Each structure stands twice: as structure tokens, then as C-alpha cells.
Amino acid sequence: MTTPVGGYKIPQSVLVVIHTPALEVLLIRRADADEFWQSVTGSKDHDDEEFHFTAVREVLEETGIDCGESSPMAIGLRDWCLENVYEIYPRWLHRYAPGITRNTEHLFGLEVPEPVFVRLSPREHTEFLWLPYQQAAEKCFSPSNAEAILMLPRFVGNH
């Protein structure tokens, strides 16, 4: 197990689209960029961490929803077996080691039975809302996040 050198973020992360069977999507507003709405995201804690465990940890940290192995929500967490590689936004480059400019993001979906109240981490997010998936995609600041949300119908079998 290795930890990030110098406290830098590892440029490998997860994006977890939390949704209902009716394709309502949870969005959370970033505390450090008030105009940015997104799905749950987060970087690995160490290079050897499996993406599945990163997804479980980040969902719990950012929303209070437990989708770990012993949780009833565990069955709803699905690895979409897709990755995005993108340029890290300039405003967040300082979080990564010098010379790191790209991040690899692994996609997951988490189906919950209905829109639920979430417990936000106030240092990371200030507000949440549930929207129909197309409206959620329009509200996202990140093009890769919006694209993932628009793929949702093919992963839940609804059209």
C-alpha cells in the first residue's frame, strides 16, 4: 500500500452517479466552487486502492449513504466499466504533484429506491438536489459528468 507523496492527490478517481429507478439523479454543490454542481467524485487514497472501495468511501463521506458490502444499498452499486481521462481544471492543479495535468476517472452508478435526504460534508458540499436525469446533466459543470448522467438510461434499462 502506498500513500500519495507530499500529500498530493492521486490522479485516479471515481465518479458515482446516484440515481433512482425513475432516473432522478442526485447532484451536490461544491463548497469551493459554489456554481459547480456534480455527482459524487473522489480520488483514491492510495495507489493500490480498488476503485470499488474508493466509490464506497466517497459516497459515504460525501452523502452519508452507506453502500458498503454489509449495507442493503450494496446491491445498487454498479461498476460501469468505463473511464474518462481529462485535463485537470487549472484551479485544482495545485492539489496534484508537479507535472500532473490529467486525471483518470472510473464510472459507477448507485441506484437507490427513491430520492433520499443526504448528509453532506460541509467542507466539500453545501447543498443537494434531485433532478430528472436530463435536467441534472444540464446543471453539471463537468462535461464528463453530464455525459455519464446522459448514459444512465442504458445502465438501468429504461428509455
ABEGO torsion letter per residue (X at the ends): XBBBBGGBBBABBBBBBBBBAAGBBBBBBBAABAABBBBBBEBBABAABBAAAAAAAAAAAAAGBBABAABAAAAABBBAGBBBBBBBBAAAAAABBBGBABBBBBBBBBBBABBBBBBBBAAABABBBBBBAAAAAAABABAAAAAAAAAAAAAAGBX
